């Protein structure tokens, strides 16, 4: 075996593992129950799959064809800069809008952080939580300590 065959084998294995990781990511997106878990599957494992695939392609063309691809390296860099930030912003928007969060310890189907089974009541509670978070975010942005302390008092009452 010469160097080109060894590098081709390593590149093929890297591309294979990238494909398997992409399949696992797709299964996770379909199977997970809420936005937060789905976003985790979409950002973490798909980023890994693209890295493995592009790394395999980069090494294959570098050693077998003698072609150094700056575009592939920039794609890998761009992906690693944007994918975690995009995932974080999606999760943050879902959290601030009061999105449903799956909790394993509750056995009834449809339960969420609101501890209620009734979907209409759950939607009302989700809207209340989103409104409370919006008040807190506005108070924090304005550096209004009085509004922020009122928000904390309201949250303590709701926790009881």
OpenMM code with the backbone's topology and positions (N, CA, C; nanometers):
from openmm import Vec3, app, unit

residues = "UNK UNK UNK UNK UNK UNK UNK UNK UNK UNK UNK UNK UNK UNK UNK UNK UNK UNK UNK UNK UNK UNK UNK UNK UNK UNK UNK UNK UNK UNK UNK UNK UNK UNK UNK UNK UNK UNK UNK UNK UNK UNK UNK UNK UNK UNK UNK UNK UNK UNK UNK UNK UNK UNK UNK UNK UNK UNK UNK UNK UNK UNK UNK UNK UNK UNK UNK UNK UNK UNK UNK UNK UNK UNK UNK UNK UNK UNK UNK UNK UNK UNK UNK UNK UNK UNK UNK UNK UNK UNK UNK UNK UNK UNK UNK UNK UNK UNK UNK UNK UNK UNK UNK UNK UNK UNK UNK UNK UNK UNK UNK UNK UNK UNK UNK UNK UNK UNK UNK UNK UNK UNK UNK UNK UNK UNK UNK UNK UNK UNK UNK UNK UNK UNK UNK UNK UNK UNK UNK UNK UNK UNK UNK UNK UNK UNK UNK UNK UNK UNK UNK UNK UNK UNK UNK UNK UNK UNK UNK UNK".split()
positions = [
    Vec3(0.0847, -0.1193, 0.0000),
    Vec3(0.0000, 0.0000, 0.0000),
    Vec3(0.0885, 0.1246, 0.0000),
    Vec3(0.0545, 0.2137, -0.0873),
    Vec3(0.1290, 0.3396, -0.0889),
    Vec3(0.0505, 0.4476, -0.0147),
    Vec3(0.1075, 0.5662, -0.0064),
    Vec3(0.0485, 0.6752, 0.0702),
    Vec3(-0.0880, 0.7158, 0.0163),
    Vec3(-0.1045, 0.7197, -0.1165),
    Vec3(-0.2329, 0.7598, -0.1747),
    Vec3(-0.3452, 0.6644, -0.1354),
    Vec3(-0.3164, 0.5352, -0.1324),
    Vec3(-0.4189, 0.4371, -0.0949),
    Vec3(-0.4557, 0.4484, 0.0525),
    Vec3(-0.3565, 0.4729, 0.1369),
    Vec3(-0.3836, 0.4881, 0.2804),
    Vec3(-0.4676, 0.6124, 0.3052),
    Vec3(-0.4317, 0.7237, 0.2412),
    Vec3(-0.5076, 0.8480, 0.2585),
    Vec3(-0.6481, 0.8326, 0.2010),
    Vec3(-0.6617, 0.7627, 0.0893),
    Vec3(-0.7946, 0.7383, 0.0322),
    Vec3(-0.8804, 0.6562, 0.1278),
    Vec3(-0.8206, 0.5581, 0.1935),
    Vec3(-0.8929, 0.4763, 0.2896),
    Vec3(-0.9354, 0.5605, 0.4110),
    Vec3(-0.8446, 0.6429, 0.4622),
    Vec3(-0.8777, 0.7287, 0.5761),
    Vec3(-0.9873, 0.8291, 0.5378),
    Vec3(-0.9778, 0.8849, 0.4178),
    Vec3(-1.0800, 0.9791, 0.3713),
    Vec3(-1.2148, 0.9089, 0.3564),
    Vec3(-1.2146, 0.7870, 0.3042),
    Vec3(-1.3397, 0.7121, 0.2882),
    Vec3(-1.4017, 0.6801, 0.4247),
    Vec3(-1.3183, 0.6431, 0.5203),
    Vec3(-1.3689, 0.6140, 0.6559),
    Vec3(-1.4255, 0.7406, 0.7191),
    Vec3(-1.3580, 0.8533, 0.7007),
    Vec3(-1.4068, 0.9808, 0.7541),
    Vec3(-1.5414, 1.0185, 0.6917),
    Vec3(-1.5542, 1.0003, 0.5618),
    Vec3(-1.6804, 1.0305, 0.4941),
    Vec3(-1.7898, 0.9344, 0.5397),
    Vec3(-1.7558, 0.8077, 0.5609),
    Vec3(-1.8522, 0.7096, 0.6095),
    Vec3(-1.9020, 0.7474, 0.7493),
    Vec3(-1.8096, 0.7806, 0.8393),
    Vec3(-1.8506, 0.8217, 0.9736),
    Vec3(-1.9326, 0.9505, 0.9693),
    Vec3(-1.8997, 1.0411, 0.8788),
    Vec3(-1.9800, 1.1623, 0.8619),
    Vec3(-2.1208, 1.1309, 0.8160),
    Vec3(-2.1353, 1.0339, 0.7269),
    Vec3(-2.2673, 0.9929, 0.6791),
    Vec3(-2.3479, 0.9275, 0.7906),
    Vec3(-2.2820, 0.8438, 0.8697),
    Vec3(-2.3503, 0.7786, 0.9817),
    Vec3(-2.3949, 0.8830, 1.0838),
    Vec3(-2.3092, 0.9806, 1.1100),
    Vec3(-2.3453, 1.0875, 1.2040),
    Vec3(-2.4624, 1.1703, 1.1506),
    Vec3(-2.4659, 1.1939, 1.0209),
    Vec3(-2.5784, 1.2671, 0.9614),
    Vec3(-2.7077, 1.1875, 0.9739),
    Vec3(-2.6996, 1.0571, 0.9573),
    Vec3(-2.8177, 0.9723, 0.9744),
    Vec3(-2.8676, 0.9763, 1.1188),
    Vec3(-2.7756, 0.9697, 1.2131),
    Vec3(-2.8128, 0.9779, 1.3550),
    Vec3(-2.8765, 1.1137, 1.3849),
    Vec3(-2.8234, 1.2189, 1.3259),
    Vec3(-2.8797, 1.3521, 1.3445),
    Vec3(-3.0223, 1.3592, 1.2898),
    Vec3(-3.0446, 1.3022, 1.1735),
    Vec3(-3.1785, 1.3036, 1.1136),
    Vec3(-3.2774, 1.2243, 1.1988),
    Vec3(-3.2336, 1.1106, 1.2499),
    Vec3(-3.3200, 1.0309, 1.3372),
    Vec3(-3.3516, 1.1083, 1.4650),
    Vec3(-3.2526, 1.1778, 1.5205),
    Vec3(-3.2745, 1.2581, 1.6407),
    Vec3(-3.3729, 1.3708, 1.6177),
    Vec3(-3.3662, 1.4347, 1.5026),
    Vec3(-3.4593, 1.5430, 1.4721),
    Vec3(-3.6024, 1.4905, 1.4634),
    Vec3(-3.6190, 1.3719, 1.4083),
    Vec3(-3.7523, 1.3141, 1.3950),
    Vec3(-3.8041, 1.2607, 1.5280),
    Vec3(-3.7189, 1.1968, 1.6064),
    Vec3(-3.7633, 1.1262, 1.7265),
    Vec3(-3.7753, 1.2128, 1.8515),
    Vec3(-3.6937, 1.3158, 1.8643),
    Vec3(-3.6983, 1.3952, 1.9861),
    Vec3(-3.8289, 1.4707, 1.9961),
    Vec3(-3.8690, 1.5015, 2.1211),
    Vec3(-4.0050, 1.5474, 2.1457),
    Vec3(-4.0235, 1.6982, 2.1531),
    Vec3(-3.9193, 1.7730, 2.1779),
    Vec3(-3.9396, 1.9175, 2.1893),
    Vec3(-3.8337, 1.9939, 2.1117),
    Vec3(-3.8522, 2.1242, 2.1069),
    Vec3(-3.7650, 2.2111, 2.0278),
    Vec3(-3.6211, 2.2069, 2.0758),
    Vec3(-3.6029, 2.1994, 2.2051),
    Vec3(-3.4680, 2.2059, 2.2615),
    Vec3(-3.3864, 2.0819, 2.2255),
    Vec3(-3.4462, 1.9659, 2.2380),
    Vec3(-3.3753, 1.8431, 2.2030),
    Vec3(-3.3531, 1.8335, 2.0521),
    Vec3(-3.4508, 1.8729, 1.9751),
    Vec3(-3.4356, 1.8690, 1.8287),
    Vec3(-3.3254, 1.9640, 1.7821),
    Vec3(-3.3196, 2.0799, 1.8429),
    Vec3(-3.2145, 2.1747, 1.8065),
    Vec3(-3.0770, 2.1194, 1.8415),
    Vec3(-3.0694, 2.0482, 1.9533),
    Vec3(-2.9430, 1.9855, 1.9916),
    Vec3(-2.8999, 1.8838, 1.8851),
    Vec3(-2.9941, 1.8019, 1.8398),
    Vec3(-2.9622, 1.7030, 1.7366),
    Vec3(-2.9240, 1.7712, 1.6055),
    Vec3(-2.9906, 1.8800, 1.5757),
    Vec3(-2.9638, 1.9489, 1.4488),
    Vec3(-2.8296, 2.0191, 1.4482),
    Vec3(-2.7877, 2.0740, 1.5610),
    Vec3(-2.6637, 2.1510, 1.5600),
    Vec3(-2.5414, 2.0670, 1.5924),
    Vec3(-2.5480, 1.9852, 1.6954),
    Vec3(-2.4287, 1.9129, 1.7402),
    Vec3(-2.3866, 1.8039, 1.6433),
    Vec3(-2.4751, 1.7091, 1.6192),
    Vec3(-2.4331, 1.5948, 1.5379),
    Vec3(-2.4247, 1.6284, 1.3896),
    Vec3(-2.5086, 1.7196, 1.3415),
    Vec3(-2.4956, 1.7549, 1.1995),
    Vec3(-2.3681, 1.8347, 1.1741),
    Vec3(-2.3261, 1.9151, 1.2714),
    Vec3(-2.1991, 1.9862, 1.2577),
    Vec3(-2.0830, 1.8871, 1.2528),
    Vec3(-2.0881, 1.7865, 1.3390),
    Vec3(-1.9855, 1.6823, 1.3367),
    Vec3(-1.9861, 1.6064, 1.2047),
    Vec3(-2.1042, 1.5756, 1.1537),
    Vec3(-2.1113, 1.5004, 1.0281),
    Vec3(-2.0545, 1.5804, 0.9114),
    Vec3(-2.0851, 1.7084, 0.9069),
    Vec3(-2.0307, 1.7910, 0.7986),
    Vec3(-1.8794, 1.8056, 0.8126),
    Vec3(-1.8307, 1.8193, 0.9365),
    Vec3(-1.6862, 1.8274, 0.9579),
    Vec3(-1.6173, 1.7010, 0.9081),
    Vec3(-1.6676, 1.5851, 0.9468),
    Vec3(-1.6043, 1.4599, 0.9043),
    Vec3(-1.6088, 1.4437, 0.7525),
    Vec3(-1.7207, 1.4753, 0.6942),
    Vec3(-1.7338, 1.4620, 0.5489),
    Vec3(-1.6396, 1.5572, 0.4754),
    Vec3(-1.6392, 1.6839, 0.5140),
    Vec3(-1.5531, 1.7810, 0.4465),
    Vec3(-1.4053, 1.7555, 0.4719),
    Vec3(-1.3720, 1.7067, 0.5906),
    Vec3(-1.2329, 1.6728, 0.6186),
    Vec3(-1.1870, 1.5570, 0.5311),
    Vec3(-1.2734, 1.4564, 0.5164),
    Vec3(-1.2412, 1.3444, 0.4283),
    Vec3(-1.2223, 1.3890, 0.2837),
    Vec3(-1.3113, 1.4750, 0.2381),
    Vec3(-1.3002, 1.5270, 0.1011),
    Vec3(-1.1733, 1.6097, 0.0849),
    Vec3(-1.1429, 1.6940, 0.1840),
    Vec3(-1.0236, 1.7777, 0.1771),
    Vec3(-0.8966, 1.6925, 0.1680),
    Vec3(-0.8844, 1.5929, 0.2562),
    Vec3(-0.7646, 1.5085, 0.2543),
    Vec3(-0.7549, 1.4237, 0.1274),
    Vec3(-0.8692, 1.3772, 0.0786),
    Vec3(-0.8666, 1.2984, -0.0444),
    Vec3(-0.8106, 1.3803, -0.1599),
    Vec3(-0.8658, 1.5002, -0.1802),
    Vec3(-0.8179, 1.5817, -0.2914),
    Vec3(-0.6765, 1.6343, -0.2689),
    Vec3(-0.6385, 1.6562, -0.1461),
    Vec3(-0.5045, 1.7066, -0.1180),
    Vec3(-0.3977, 1.6021, -0.1513),
    Vec3(-0.4189, 1.4773, -0.1093),
    Vec3(-0.3145, 1.3769, -0.1274),
    Vec3(-0.3242, 1.3000, -0.2582),
    Vec3(-0.4428, 1.2781, -0.3112),
    Vec3(-0.4521, 1.1998, -0.4358),
    Vec3(-0.4448, 1.2876, -0.5595),
    Vec3(-0.5074, 1.4046, -0.5560),
    Vec3(-0.5094, 1.4927, -0.6727),
    Vec3(-0.4091, 1.6072, -0.6622),
    Vec3(-0.3569, 1.6312, -0.5421),
    Vec3(-0.2648, 1.7427, -0.5219),
    Vec3(-0.3343, 1.8773, -0.5248),
    Vec3(-0.4644, 1.8797, -0.4947),
    Vec3(-0.5445, 2.0021, -0.5002),
    Vec3(-0.5718, 2.0502, -0.3584),
    Vec3(-0.5227, 2.1688, -0.3256),
    Vec3(-0.5458, 2.2306, -0.1945),
    Vec3(-0.6668, 2.3218, -0.2065),
    Vec3(-0.7763, 2.2869, -0.1388),
    Vec3(-0.9014, 2.3600, -0.1528),
    Vec3(-0.9199, 2.4568, -0.0359),
    Vec3(-0.9047, 2.5842, -0.0661),
    Vec3(-0.9270, 2.6874, 0.0338),
    Vec3(-1.0764, 2.6983, 0.0633),
    Vec3(-1.1599, 2.6732, -0.0369),
    Vec3(-1.3043, 2.6799, -0.0176),
    Vec3(-1.3526, 2.5774, 0.0851),
    Vec3(-1.2951, 2.4595, 0.0818),
    Vec3(-1.3348, 2.3569, 0.1788),
    Vec3(-1.2949, 2.3987, 0.3188),
    Vec3(-1.1764, 2.4508, 0.3342),
    Vec3(-1.1334, 2.4977, 0.4665),
    Vec3(-1.2189, 2.6133, 0.5164),
    Vec3(-1.2536, 2.7064, 0.4271),
    Vec3(-1.3393, 2.8181, 0.4666),
    Vec3(-1.4806, 2.7707, 0.5001),
    Vec3(-1.5272, 2.6695, 0.4308),
    Vec3(-1.6585, 2.6125, 0.4611),
    Vec3(-1.6597, 2.5511, 0.6001),
    Vec3(-1.5553, 2.4763, 0.6329),
    Vec3(-1.5451, 2.4165, 0.7665),
    Vec3(-1.5405, 2.5262, 0.8726),
    Vec3(-1.4600, 2.6291, 0.8514),
    Vec3(-1.4496, 2.7393, 0.9459),
    Vec3(-1.5826, 2.8126, 0.9612),
    Vec3(-1.6474, 2.8438, 0.8498),
    Vec3(-1.7755, 2.9154, 0.8525),
    Vec3(-1.8819, 2.8335, 0.9243),
    Vec3(-1.8820, 2.7043, 0.9005),
    Vec3(-1.9792, 2.6164, 0.9657),
    Vec3(-1.9599, 2.6168, 1.1166),
    Vec3(-1.8366, 2.6114, 1.1610),
    Vec3(-1.8108, 2.6093, 1.3050),
    Vec3(-1.8325, 2.7430, 1.3715),
    Vec3(-1.8328, 2.8499, 1.2969),
    Vec3(-1.8638, 2.9797, 1.3551),
    Vec3(-2.0139, 3.0051, 1.3615),
    Vec3(-2.0878, 2.9562, 1.2637),
    Vec3(-2.2296, 2.9919, 1.2552),
    Vec3(-2.3244, 2.8888, 1.3152),
    Vec3(-2.2944, 2.7624, 1.3073),
    Vec3(-2.3875, 2.6600, 1.3538),
    Vec3(-2.4169, 2.6671, 1.5031),
    Vec3(-2.3185, 2.6778, 1.5909),
    Vec3(-2.3522, 2.6893, 1.7343),
    Vec3(-2.4279, 2.8179, 1.7678),
    Vec3(-2.3949, 2.9261, 1.7015),
    Vec3(-2.4632, 3.0524, 1.7277),
    Vec3(-2.6085, 3.0441, 1.6821),
    Vec3(-2.6310, 2.9860, 1.5649),
    Vec3(-2.7679, 2.9709, 1.5148),
    Vec3(-2.8494, 2.8801, 1.6065),
    Vec3(-2.7905, 2.7701, 1.6505),
    Vec3(-2.8606, 2.6806, 1.7423),
    Vec3(-2.8941, 2.7490, 1.8734),
    Vec3(-2.7999, 2.8273, 1.9244),
    Vec3(-2.8233, 2.9003, 2.0490),
    Vec3(-2.9366, 3.0013, 2.0329),
    Vec3(-2.9396, 3.0718, 1.9234),
    Vec3(-3.0433, 3.1725, 1.9030),
    Vec3(-3.1804, 3.1086, 1.8847),
    Vec3(-3.1867, 2.9945, 1.8183),
    Vec3(-3.3144, 2.9240, 1.8031),
    Vec3(-3.3657, 2.8781, 1.9385),
    Vec3(-3.2773, 2.8206, 2.0198),
    Vec3(-3.3179, 2.7739, 2.1519),
    Vec3(-3.3583, 2.8917, 2.2402),
    Vec3(-3.2877, 3.0004, 2.2300),
    Vec3(-3.3213, 3.1180, 2.3111),
    Vec3(-3.4578, 3.1739, 2.2716),
    Vec3(-3.4853, 3.1793, 2.1418),
    Vec3(-3.6162, 3.2276, 2.0963),
    Vec3(-3.7279, 3.1337, 2.1420),
    Vec3(-3.7025, 3.0035, 2.1370),
    Vec3(-3.8033, 2.9071, 2.1823),
    Vec3(-3.8271, 2.9212, 2.3316),
    Vec3(-3.7221, 2.9409, 2.4078),
    Vec3(-3.7367, 2.9567, 2.5532),
    Vec3(-3.8122, 3.0846, 2.5873),
    Vec3(-3.7778, 3.1942, 2.5212),
    Vec3(-3.8435, 3.3219, 2.5496),
    Vec3(-3.9889, 3.3238, 2.5054),
    Vec3(-4.0254, 3.2417, 2.4091),
    Vec3(-4.1653, 3.2356, 2.3676),
    Vec3(-4.2446, 3.1377, 2.4522),
    Vec3(-4.1790, 3.0712, 2.5473),
    Vec3(-4.2496, 2.9796, 2.6369),
    Vec3(-4.2770, 2.8458, 2.5724),
    Vec3(-4.1875, 2.7978, 2.4920),
    Vec3(-4.2080, 2.6736, 2.4196),
    Vec3(-4.2158, 2.5534, 2.5130),
    Vec3(-4.2848, 2.4512, 2.4655),
    Vec3(-4.3018, 2.3267, 2.5403),
    Vec3(-4.1653, 2.2627, 2.5663),
    Vec3(-4.1442, 2.2163, 2.6904),
    Vec3(-4.0199, 2.1491, 2.7253),
    Vec3(-4.0529, 2.0113, 2.7821),
    Vec3(-4.0023, 1.9086, 2.7201),
    Vec3(-4.0283, 1.7712, 2.7625),
    Vec3(-3.9562, 1.7431, 2.8928),
    Vec3(-4.0274, 1.6780, 2.9857),
    Vec3(-3.9682, 1.6369, 3.1120),
    Vec3(-3.9961, 1.4891, 3.1319),
    Vec3(-3.8933, 1.4118, 3.1488),
    Vec3(-3.9041, 1.2672, 3.1529),
    Vec3(-3.9805, 1.2153, 3.2742),
    Vec3(-3.9701, 1.2826, 3.3883),
    Vec3(-4.0288, 1.2269, 3.5094),
    Vec3(-4.1815, 1.2332, 3.5118),
    Vec3(-4.2415, 1.3100, 3.4225),
    Vec3(-4.3869, 1.3129, 3.4154),
    Vec3(-4.4330, 1.2094, 3.3135),
    Vec3(-4.5262, 1.1262, 3.3542),
    Vec3(-4.5627, 1.0129, 3.2699),
    Vec3(-4.6813, 1.0410, 3.1804),
    Vec3(-4.7645, 1.1386, 3.2136),
    Vec3(-4.8789, 1.1674, 3.1284),
    Vec3(-4.8327, 1.2298, 2.9977),
    Vec3(-4.8961, 1.1877, 2.8904),
    Vec3(-4.8619, 1.2437, 2.7603),
    Vec3(-4.9110, 1.3884, 2.7531),
    Vec3(-4.8283, 1.4765, 2.7055),
    Vec3(-4.8658, 1.6161, 2.6902),
    Vec3(-4.8274, 1.7028, 2.8076),
    Vec3(-4.7621, 1.6470, 2.9081),
    Vec3(-4.7224, 1.7293, 3.0214),
    Vec3(-4.6015, 1.8130, 2.9840),
    Vec3(-4.5847, 1.9219, 3.0526),
    Vec3(-4.4733, 2.0107, 3.0234),
    Vec3(-4.4293, 2.0756, 3.1539),
    Vec3(-4.3533, 2.1813, 3.1431),
    Vec3(-4.3092, 2.2531, 3.2622),
    Vec3(-4.4251, 2.3181, 3.3365),
    Vec3(-4.5384, 2.3279, 3.2695),
    Vec3(-4.6542, 2.3908, 3.3316),
    Vec3(-4.7278, 2.2967, 3.4258),
    Vec3(-4.6919, 2.1711, 3.4296),
    Vec3(-4.7508, 2.0697, 3.5161),
    Vec3(-4.8998, 2.0504, 3.4938),
    Vec3(-4.9469, 2.0802, 3.3760),
    Vec3(-5.0894, 2.0638, 3.3478),
    Vec3(-5.1059, 1.9790, 3.2227),
    Vec3(-5.2140, 1.9044, 3.2212),
    Vec3(-5.2408, 1.8186, 3.1069),
    Vec3(-5.3301, 1.8869, 3.0049),
    Vec3(-5.4155, 1.9763, 3.0487),
    Vec3(-5.5081, 2.0439, 2.9602),
    Vec3(-5.4317, 2.1349, 2.8650),
    Vec3(-5.4474, 2.1115, 2.7367),
    Vec3(-5.3698, 2.1875, 2.6380),
    Vec3(-5.4048, 2.3362, 2.6369),
    Vec3(-5.5328, 2.3693, 2.6550),
    Vec3(-5.5715, 2.5105, 2.6559),
    Vec3(-5.5092, 2.5833, 2.7744),
    Vec3(-5.5132, 2.5213, 2.8903),
    Vec3(-5.4513, 2.5812, 3.0085),
    Vec3(-5.2994, 2.5922, 2.9903),
    Vec3(-5.2404, 2.4916, 2.9274),
    Vec3(-5.0969, 2.4933, 2.9027),
    Vec3(-5.0591, 2.6106, 2.8123),
    Vec3(-5.1395, 2.6363, 2.7092),
    Vec3(-5.1124, 2.7499, 2.6208),
    Vec3(-5.1228, 2.8824, 2.6962),
    Vec3(-5.2237, 2.8930, 2.7837),
    Vec3(-5.2384, 3.0164, 2.8620),
    Vec3(-5.1173, 3.0359, 2.9529),
    Vec3(-5.0751, 2.9294, 3.0207),
    Vec3(-4.9595, 2.9402, 3.1090),
    Vec3(-4.8329, 2.9723, 3.0316),
    Vec3(-4.8196, 2.9167, 2.9121),
    Vec3(-4.7020, 2.9441, 2.8302),
    Vec3(-4.6983, 3.0914, 2.7919),
    Vec3(-4.8156, 3.1460, 2.7574),
    Vec3(-4.8212, 3.2886, 2.7236),
    Vec3(-4.7871, 3.3752, 2.8445),
    Vec3(-4.8346, 3.3343, 2.9642),
    Vec3(-4.8029, 3.4100, 3.0857),
    Vec3(-4.6530, 3.4090, 3.1121),
    Vec3(-4.5896, 3.2911, 3.0984),
    Vec3(-4.4457, 3.2830, 3.1212),
    Vec3(-4.3694, 3.3686, 3.0211),
    Vec3(-4.4149, 3.3662, 2.8945),
    Vec3(-4.3487, 3.4474, 2.7921),
    Vec3(-4.3637, 3.5956, 2.8221),
    Vec3(-4.4822, 3.6367, 2.8692),
    Vec3(-4.5030, 3.7778, 2.9028),
    Vec3(-4.4159, 3.8179, 3.0214),
    Vec3(-4.4034, 3.7297, 3.1199),
    Vec3(-4.3187, 3.7601, 3.2357),
    Vec3(-4.1726, 3.7729, 3.1938),
    Vec3(-4.1281, 3.6852, 3.1062),
    Vec3(-3.9897, 3.6946, 3.0590),
    Vec3(-3.9663, 3.8223, 2.9803),
    Vec3(-4.0675, 3.8630, 2.9029),
    Vec3(-4.0537, 3.9856, 2.8250),
    Vec3(-4.0416, 4.1070, 2.9177),
    Vec3(-4.1201, 4.1103, 3.0252),
    Vec3(-4.1102, 4.2193, 3.1222),
    Vec3(-3.9712, 4.2217, 3.1836),
    Vec3(-3.9204, 4.1053, 3.2179),
    Vec3(-3.7878, 4.0970, 3.2779),
    Vec3(-3.6799, 4.1423, 3.1799),
    Vec3(-3.6921, 4.1012, 3.0553),
    Vec3(-3.5925, 4.1413, 2.9546),
    Vec3(-3.5944, 4.2912, 2.9321),
    Vec3(-3.7149, 4.3515, 2.9284),
    Vec3(-3.7241, 4.4963, 2.9108),
    Vec3(-3.6656, 4.5702, 3.0312),
    Vec3(-3.6941, 4.5200, 3.1511),
    Vec3(-3.6403, 4.5836, 3.2719),
    Vec3(-3.4883, 4.5705, 3.2757),
    Vec3(-3.4399, 4.4569, 3.2343),
    Vec3(-3.2953, 4.4370, 3.2320),
    Vec3(-3.2293, 4.5286, 3.1294),
    Vec3(-3.2935, 4.5452, 3.0131),
    Vec3(-3.2381, 4.6318, 2.9093),
    Vec3(-3.2354, 4.7783, 2.9533),
    Vec3(-3.3386, 4.8196, 3.0277),
    Vec3(-3.3453, 4.9578, 3.0753),
    Vec3(-3.2678, 4.9789, 3.2045),
    Vec3(-3.2191, 4.8706, 3.2635),
    Vec3(-3.1498, 4.8730, 3.3922),
    Vec3(-3.2417, 4.9298, 3.5010),
    Vec3(-3.3696, 4.8892, 3.4921),
    Vec3(-3.4714, 4.9331, 3.5872),
    Vec3(-3.4778, 4.8331, 3.7023),
    Vec3(-3.4164, 4.8683, 3.8143),
    Vec3(-3.4071, 4.7758, 3.9271),
    Vec3(-3.5424, 4.7546, 3.9944),
    Vec3(-3.6279, 4.8551, 3.9934),
    Vec3(-3.7586, 4.8419, 4.0574),
    Vec3(-3.8461, 4.7412, 3.9819),
    Vec3(-3.8495, 4.7522, 3.8503),
    Vec3(-3.9288, 4.6577, 3.7706),
    Vec3(-3.8708, 4.5172, 3.7815),
    Vec3(-3.7410, 4.5097, 3.7876),
    Vec3(-3.6771, 4.3790, 3.7999),
    Vec3(-3.7106, 4.3139, 3.9344),
    Vec3(-3.7151, 4.3920, 4.0412),
    Vec3(-3.7505, 4.3358, 4.1718),
    Vec3(-3.8978, 4.2956, 4.1752),
    Vec3(-3.9866, 4.3731, 4.1087),
    Vec3(-4.1277, 4.3331, 4.0990),
    Vec3(-4.1412, 4.2019, 4.0240),
    Vec3(-4.0634, 4.1870, 3.9201),
    Vec3(-4.0659, 4.0627, 3.8429),
    Vec3(-4.0240, 3.9442, 3.9307),
    Vec3(-3.9204, 3.9626, 4.0091),
    Vec3(-3.8747, 3.8551, 4.0978),
    Vec3(-3.9810, 3.8202, 4.2018),
    Vec3(-4.0533, 3.9200, 4.2534),
    Vec3(-4.1594, 3.8943, 4.3482),
    Vec3(-4.2729, 3.8144, 4.2843),
    Vec3(-4.3101, 3.8506, 4.1614),
    Vec3(-4.4163, 3.7792, 4.0905),
    Vec3(-4.3733, 3.6348, 4.0632),
    Vec3(-4.2495, 3.6151, 4.0253),
    Vec3(-4.2008, 3.4800, 3.9980),
    Vec3(-4.2002, 3.3961, 4.1248),
    Vec3(-4.1657, 3.4557, 4.2402),
    Vec3(-4.1664, 3.3813, 4.3659),
    Vec3(-4.3088, 3.3395, 4.4036),
    Vec3(-4.4070, 3.4266, 4.3782),
    Vec3(-4.5465, 3.3927, 4.4069),
    Vec3(-4.5926, 3.2768, 4.3194),
    Vec3(-4.5541, 3.2790, 4.1904),
    Vec3(-4.5973, 3.1746, 4.0978),
    Vec3(-4.5300, 3.0413, 4.1270),
    Vec3(-4.4121, 3.0424, 4.1852),
    Vec3(-4.3426, 2.9184, 4.2160),
    Vec3(-4.4052, 2.8443, 4.3332),
    Vec3(-4.4779, 2.9165, 4.4186),
    Vec3(-4.5371, 2.8535, 4.5373),
    Vec3(-4.6600, 2.7734, 4.5038),
] * unit.nanometer
topology = app.Topology()
chain = topology.addChain("A")
for resn in residues:
    res = topology.addResidue(resn, chain)
    for name in ("N", "CA", "C"):
        topology.addAtom(name, app.Element.getBySymbol(name[0]), res)
